[in-house]
Amino acid sequence: MKKIFFFFIVFLSSINAQVNYPPVRGVWLTNVDSRALFSKQNIIETINTCENAGINTIFVVVWNKAMTIYPSKIMNKMFGESIDPIFAGRDPLKEIIEEAHKKDIKVIAWFEFGFSSSYQLDGGRLLKLHPDWASQDNSGKLVQKNGFEWMNGFRSDVQDFMLSLLMEVVNNYDVDGIQGDDRLPAMPVESGYDKYTVALYKKEHKGENPPKNFKDTSWVNWRAGQMTKFMARIYKTVKSAKKNVIVSMSPSIFPWGRDEYLQDWPSWVEKGYVDMICPQLYRYDIKGYIDLLNNIVNRQISKENLKKFFPGILLKLGDYDADKEYLSQIISENRKRGVQGEVYFFYEGIKKSQEFFRSKYLQDRADK
C-alpha cells in the first residue's frame, strides 16, 4: 500500500511539473440571466467581446439543473434527452470552443451544479430516477440548503456518475480544462446520515455511529476527507486521459467552505490535486476583500502554489454591478501580492464594461 501511495504522489508530481501558469483573465459564462449561449451568432459576439476586454479564459457552464449544455450520451441513456431542450439541435460547447480557440481564448468546462440534483424541485428528475442517490440529514430528510437539493456525493455510484460526465467532456471535446465549484466536490455539512455513508463511517470507526451533531469537528473532518479523496480521483482520472487538461476548482472561502460544504481546498492545493484554484472572494467592499485575500496569501496557500491562485470576483448579480473603482482596487491589491489574474462572475458584467477591462489588462501586460 505504501508503494502504491508513493507512486501515486510521484505521478501527481510529474503531471504538475508539466502545467504552465500564465496569468488568467477569466470570466464565467452561464445560461442564466444571459443569452450569450442561445445562438451561434450570440456566441460569436460573446467571444469578440471577451477578446476586446482582454479575457483569455472562459469558464462555460456545461452542467446545471440536471441537464447538460452539450449532447450527452449519458443523459440520453438516463432520460431519453441528451441536452437541455433550450439547446436542442445544437452543441453550444462545441461552438464556443471553436470560436474561442480562433482567438486563442481557453475554454474550461464548468460543472456548475456538481452534486446538487435540483433547485427547489424536491430532488428533481435525478432523484426521481435514483431515489437511493438522495442525501439525508440527521432527521432522515432530503438535504436542502439555500434552495438546492442534493445527491449523496459520498456514494461511489454518485461519484461514478459525476466523473462520467466530466470524462465525457474531456474525451469528446477539445476543452482546455474542467472546473467544479462550491458544489463539486462538496456536500452540505448537514449531510451524511444516509445508510450508505453511516455504514462507511462505522466501518472506519469500529462500529460507532457518526455524531448526531453535524458540526462535530471530527465528523466534519472525516466527511471533508471523503470529498478530498474524490478530488484526488478527479485529478488522476482527468490527467490519465489528457495530461494537459487543466483541473480547476472554484470553492467557497476557507474555512467557511469546509465548515458548511466540506471543502478543504487548501489541502487540495497542497496535495497537488488542482492546477488552478479560484475561491469565490465575493465581497462588496475593498476592506472585506483584502481580509479574505490576506488570509489566503498569508495562511492558506504557499508561495510556491500562489501561481495557481486566481480569485473569483463578483462582478454582476441581479441588479448589482461592481463599481469600477472597487474593481481597480481589487486588481491592484492582487498584483501587490503576486496574484496574476482574476475570474469574474459573470459575463454580462464584462459586456457592460469591456473597455474598462481592456485598459486594465493592457496595463497589466505593459507592466511585465
C-alpha positions as CSV (number, residue, x, y, z in Angstrom):
1,M,0.0,0.0,0.0
2,K,2.8,2.4,0.8
3,K,4.4,1.7,-2.5
4,I,1.2,2.4,-4.4
5,F,0.7,5.7,-2.5
6,F,4.3,6.7,-3.2
7,F,3.9,6.1,-7.0
8,F,0.6,8.0,-6.9
9,I,2.3,11.0,-5.4
10,V,5.2,10.7,-8.0
11,F,2.5,10.6,-10.7
12,L,0.8,13.7,-9.5
13,S,4.2,15.5,-9.1
14,S,5.2,14.6,-12.7
15,I,1.8,15.9,-14.0
16,N,2.1,19.1,-12.0
17,A,5.5,19.8,-13.4
18,Q,4.0,19.9,-17.0
19,V,1.4,22.6,-16.2
20,N,2.1,26.2,-17.2
21,Y,0.7,29.0,-15.1
22,P,0.2,32.1,-17.3
23,P,-1.9,35.0,-16.0
24,V,-5.6,34.2,-16.1
25,R,-8.1,36.9,-17.1
26,G,-11.2,34.8,-16.8
27,V,-15.0,35.0,-16.9
28,W,-17.8,32.6,-16.1
29,L,-20.3,32.2,-18.9
30,T,-23.8,30.9,-17.8
31,N,-27.2,30.1,-19.3
32,V,-28.9,32.0,-16.5
33,D,-29.6,35.8,-16.8
34,S,-27.7,35.8,-20.1
35,R,-28.4,34.9,-23.7
36,A,-24.8,34.5,-24.7
37,L,-25.1,30.8,-25.4
38,F,-28.6,30.9,-27.0
39,S,-27.4,31.1,-30.6
40,K,-24.3,30.7,-32.7
41,Q,-24.3,34.4,-33.5
42,N,-24.5,35.2,-29.8
43,I,-21.5,33.0,-29.2
44,I,-19.5,34.8,-31.9
45,E,-20.4,38.2,-30.4
46,T,-19.6,36.9,-26.9
47,I,-16.1,35.7,-28.0
48,N,-15.4,39.0,-29.7
49,T,-16.5,40.9,-26.6
50,C,-14.2,38.8,-24.4
51,E,-11.3,39.3,-26.8
52,N,-11.8,43.1,-26.8
53,A,-12.0,43.1,-22.9
54,G,-8.7,41.2,-22.6
55,I,-10.3,38.0,-21.4
56,N,-8.2,34.9,-22.1
57,T,-10.1,32.2,-20.3
58,I,-13.8,31.3,-20.5
59,F,-15.4,29.1,-17.9
60,V,-18.6,27.9,-19.7
61,V,-21.4,26.1,-17.9
62,V,-22.0,22.6,-19.1
63,W,-24.0,21.0,-16.2
64,N,-26.9,22.5,-14.3
65,K,-30.5,21.7,-13.4
66,A,-29.7,18.0,-14.0
67,M,-29.1,18.8,-17.7
68,T,-26.1,19.2,-19.9
69,I,-25.3,22.1,-22.3
70,Y,-23.8,19.6,-24.8
71,P,-25.3,16.5,-26.4
72,S,-24.6,13.8,-23.8
73,K,-24.9,10.0,-24.4
74,I,-25.0,9.5,-20.7
75,M,-28.0,11.8,-20.1
76,N,-29.7,10.4,-23.2
77,K,-29.4,6.9,-21.8
78,M,-30.8,8.0,-18.5
79,F,-33.7,10.3,-19.6
80,G,-34.0,9.9,-23.4
81,E,-32.9,13.5,-23.6
82,S,-29.3,14.4,-24.4
83,I,-29.3,18.1,-23.8
84,D,-31.2,21.0,-22.2
85,P,-34.2,21.3,-24.5
86,I,-33.4,25.0,-25.0
87,F,-30.3,24.0,-26.9
88,A,-31.8,21.0,-28.8
89,G,-30.3,20.6,-32.3
90,R,-27.2,22.5,-31.4
91,D,-23.9,21.9,-29.5
92,P,-23.1,25.2,-27.7
93,L,-20.0,23.7,-26.1
94,K,-18.5,22.8,-29.5
95,E,-19.5,26.1,-30.9
96,I,-17.8,28.1,-28.1
97,I,-14.6,26.0,-28.2
98,E,-14.3,26.6,-32.0
99,E,-14.9,30.3,-31.8
100,A,-12.8,30.9,-28.6
101,H,-9.8,28.9,-30.0
102,K,-9.8,31.1,-33.1
103,K,-9.0,34.0,-30.7
104,D,-6.5,32.0,-28.5
105,I,-9.0,32.0,-25.7
106,K,-9.0,29.0,-23.4
107,V,-12.3,27.2,-22.7
108,I,-12.8,25.4,-19.3
109,A,-16.0,23.3,-18.9
110,W,-17.7,24.4,-15.7
111,F,-19.9,21.7,-13.9
112,E,-21.9,24.3,-12.0
113,F,-24.4,22.1,-10.2
114,G,-22.0,19.3,-9.2
115,F,-23.6,17.0,-6.6
116,S,-26.8,19.2,-6.5
117,S,-29.7,17.4,-8.1
118,S,-32.1,20.3,-8.4
119,Y,-33.1,23.8,-7.2
120,Q,-36.4,23.9,-5.4
121,L,-37.7,20.8,-7.2
122,D,-37.6,18.3,-4.3
123,G,-34.7,16.5,-5.8
124,G,-35.8,16.8,-9.4
125,R,-35.6,14.1,-12.1
126,L,-32.3,12.7,-10.9
127,L,-33.6,11.6,-7.5
128,K,-36.9,10.5,-9.0
129,L,-35.0,8.1,-11.2
130,H,-32.5,7.2,-8.5
131,P,-34.2,7.7,-5.0
132,D,-31.3,5.8,-3.4
133,W,-29.0,8.6,-4.5
134,A,-30.7,11.1,-2.2
135,S,-28.6,12.7,0.6
136,Q,-30.1,12.7,4.1
137,D,-29.8,14.9,7.2
138,N,-29.9,13.7,10.8
139,S,-33.7,13.6,10.7
140,G,-33.8,11.4,7.7
141,K,-34.9,14.2,5.3
142,L,-33.6,15.1,1.9
143,V,-30.8,17.6,2.4
144,Q,-31.8,21.0,1.1
145,K,-29.6,24.1,1.5
146,N,-30.1,27.6,0.1
147,G,-32.8,26.1,-2.1
148,F,-30.6,23.4,-3.6
149,E,-31.4,19.7,-3.1
150,W,-28.5,17.3,-3.1
151,M,-27.5,13.8,-4.3
152,N,-25.4,11.8,-1.9
153,G,-21.8,12.7,-3.0
154,F,-20.4,10.2,-0.6
155,R,-21.8,7.2,-2.6
156,S,-19.4,5.6,-5.1
157,D,-22.1,5.3,-7.8
158,V,-23.0,9.0,-7.5
159,Q,-19.3,9.8,-7.7
160,D,-19.0,7.5,-10.7
161,F,-21.9,9.3,-12.4
162,M,-20.4,12.7,-11.8
163,L,-17.0,11.6,-13.0
164,S,-18.5,10.0,-16.1
165,L,-19.9,13.4,-17.1
166,L,-16.5,15.1,-16.5
167,M,-14.8,12.5,-18.7
168,E,-17.4,12.6,-21.4
169,V,-16.4,16.2,-21.9
170,V,-12.7,15.6,-21.6
171,N,-12.7,12.7,-24.0
172,N,-15.1,14.2,-26.6
173,Y,-14.2,17.9,-26.7
174,D,-11.0,20.0,-27.2
175,V,-11.5,21.7,-23.8
176,D,-8.6,23.3,-22.1
177,G,-9.9,22.3,-18.7
178,I,-12.7,21.3,-16.4
179,Q,-13.9,23.1,-13.2
180,G,-16.0,22.3,-10.2
181,D,-17.2,25.0,-7.8
182,D,-19.0,25.3,-4.4
183,R,-21.0,22.2,-5.3
184,L,-18.2,19.9,-6.6
185,P,-16.6,18.3,-4.8
186,A,-18.8,19.4,-2.0
187,M,-21.6,18.3,0.3
188,P,-23.6,20.4,2.8
189,V,-22.4,19.8,6.4
190,E,-25.9,18.7,7.3
191,S,-25.5,15.6,5.1
192,G,-24.1,12.1,5.7
193,Y,-26.8,10.4,7.7
194,D,-28.0,8.0,5.0
195,K,-27.4,4.3,5.4
196,Y,-24.6,4.2,2.9
197,T,-22.5,6.9,4.5
198,V,-23.2,5.8,8.0
199,A,-22.1,2.3,7.1
200,L,-18.9,3.7,5.6
201,Y,-18.2,5.7,8.7
202,K,-18.9,2.8,11.0
203,K,-16.5,0.6,9.0
204,E,-13.7,3.0,9.7
205,H,-14.7,3.7,13.4
206,K,-15.1,0.3,15.0
207,G,-18.9,0.2,14.5
208,E,-19.6,3.6,16.1
209,N,-22.3,5.8,14.6
210,P,-21.5,9.3,13.4
211,P,-22.2,12.1,15.9
212,K,-25.8,13.5,15.8
213,N,-24.2,16.9,15.8
214,F,-23.4,17.6,12.2
215,K,-21.0,20.3,13.2
216,D,-18.9,17.9,15.3
217,T,-15.3,18.6,14.4
218,S,-14.1,15.1,13.8
219,W,-17.3,14.3,11.8
220,V,-16.8,17.4,9.7
221,N,-13.1,16.4,9.1
222,W,-14.0,12.9,8.1
223,R,-16.6,13.9,5.6
224,A,-14.3,16.7,4.2
225,G,-11.7,13.9,3.8
226,Q,-14.1,12.0,1.6
227,M,-14.5,15.0,-0.6
228,T,-10.7,15.3,-0.8
229,K,-10.4,11.7,-1.8
230,F,-12.8,12.3,-4.6
231,M,-10.9,15.4,-5.7
232,A,-7.8,13.2,-6.0
233,R,-9.7,10.8,-8.1
234,I,-11.0,13.5,-10.4
235,Y,-7.4,14.8,-10.9
236,K,-5.9,11.4,-11.5
237,T,-8.6,10.3,-13.9
238,V,-8.5,13.6,-16.0
239,K,-4.8,13.6,-16.2
240,S,-4.6,9.9,-17.1
241,A,-6.8,10.7,-20.1
242,K,-5.3,14.0,-21.2
243,K,-2.4,15.3,-19.2
244,N,-2.6,18.9,-20.5
245,V,-6.2,19.4,-19.5
246,I,-6.4,21.9,-16.6
247,V,-8.2,20.8,-13.4
248,S,-9.6,23.9,-11.8
249,M,-11.9,24.4,-8.8
250,S,-13.8,27.4,-7.5
251,P,-14.7,26.6,-3.9
252,S,-16.2,28.7,-1.2
253,I,-13.8,30.7,1.0
254,F,-12.0,28.7,3.7
255,P,-12.7,27.8,6.5
256,W,-16.3,28.6,5.9
257,G,-16.4,26.3,2.8
258,R,-15.1,23.4,4.9
259,D,-17.4,24.1,7.8
260,E,-20.5,24.4,5.6
261,Y,-19.8,22.4,2.4
262,L,-16.9,20.1,3.5
263,Q,-14.4,21.7,1.0
264,D,-10.9,21.6,2.5
265,W,-9.5,23.2,-0.6
266,P,-6.1,24.3,0.9
267,S,-5.3,20.6,1.2
268,W,-6.3,20.0,-2.4
269,V,-3.7,22.6,-3.4
270,E,-1.1,21.3,-1.0
271,K,-1.6,17.7,-2.2
272,G,-1.3,18.7,-5.9
273,Y,-4.9,17.8,-6.8
274,V,-5.6,21.1,-8.7
275,D,-3.9,23.1,-11.3
276,M,-5.9,26.2,-10.8
277,I,-7.8,27.3,-7.7
278,C,-10.4,30.2,-7.9
279,P,-12.0,30.6,-4.5
280,Q,-15.1,32.8,-4.5
281,L,-13.9,36.0,-2.8
282,Y,-17.3,37.6,-3.2
283,R,-17.3,40.8,-1.3
284,Y,-18.8,44.3,-1.9
285,D,-16.1,46.5,-0.3
286,I,-12.3,46.5,-0.6
287,K,-11.7,46.0,3.2
288,G,-13.7,42.8,3.1
289,Y,-11.9,41.7,0.0
290,I,-8.5,42.4,1.4
291,D,-9.2,40.5,4.6
292,L,-10.1,37.4,2.5
293,L,-7.1,37.9,0.2
294,N,-4.6,38.2,3.0
295,N,-5.9,35.1,4.7
296,I,-5.3,33.1,1.6
297,V,-2.0,34.6,0.6
298,N,-0.5,34.6,4.1
299,R,-2.1,31.5,5.7
300,Q,-3.9,29.2,3.3
301,I,-1.6,28.8,0.3
302,S,2.1,28.6,0.0
303,K,4.3,30.9,-2.1
304,E,5.1,28.0,-4.3
305,N,1.4,27.5,-5.1
306,L,0.5,31.1,-5.4
307,K,0.8,30.7,-9.2
308,K,-2.3,28.5,-9.1
309,F,-4.4,31.1,-7.4
310,F,-6.8,33.2,-9.4
311,P,-9.6,34.6,-7.1
312,G,-13.2,34.6,-8.1
313,I,-14.6,38.2,-8.2
314,L,-18.3,39.1,-8.0
315,L,-18.9,41.5,-11.0
316,K,-22.6,41.3,-11.5
317,L,-25.5,39.6,-9.8
318,G,-29.1,40.7,-10.4
319,D,-29.2,44.5,-10.1
320,Y,-25.7,44.6,-8.6
321,D,-22.8,45.9,-10.7
322,A,-19.4,46.2,-9.1
323,D,-18.0,49.7,-9.1
324,K,-15.1,50.3,-11.4
325,E,-13.0,52.0,-8.6
326,Y,-13.6,48.9,-6.4
327,L,-12.5,46.6,-9.3
328,S,-9.4,48.7,-9.9
329,Q,-8.5,48.4,-6.2
330,I,-9.0,44.6,-6.3
331,I,-6.7,44.2,-9.3
332,S,-4.1,46.5,-7.7
333,E,-4.2,44.6,-4.3
334,N,-3.9,41.2,-6.2
335,R,-0.8,42.3,-8.1
336,K,0.8,43.7,-4.9
337,R,0.6,40.2,-3.5
338,G,1.8,38.4,-6.7
339,V,-1.6,37.3,-7.8
340,Q,-1.5,37.4,-11.6
341,G,-5.2,37.3,-12.5
342,E,-8.9,37.0,-11.7
343,V,-12.0,35.2,-12.7
344,Y,-15.3,37.3,-12.9
345,F,-18.8,36.2,-12.2
346,F,-20.2,36.8,-14.7
347,Y,-20.1,37.6,-18.5
348,E,-22.9,40.2,-18.6
349,G,-20.7,42.4,-16.4
350,I,-17.8,42.1,-18.8
351,K,-20.1,43.0,-21.7
352,K,-21.1,46.2,-19.9
353,S,-17.6,47.3,-19.0
354,Q,-15.4,45.8,-21.7
355,E,-13.3,48.9,-22.3
356,F,-12.5,49.2,-18.6
357,F,-11.2,45.7,-18.5
358,R,-9.3,46.1,-21.8
359,S,-7.4,49.1,-20.4
360,K,-6.7,47.3,-17.1
361,Y,-5.3,44.2,-18.8
362,L,-3.3,46.1,-21.4
363,Q,-1.7,47.9,-18.5
364,D,-1.0,44.5,-16.9
365,R,0.9,43.4,-19.9
366,A,2.8,46.7,-20.1
367,D,3.9,46.3,-16.5
368,K,5.5,43.0,-17.1
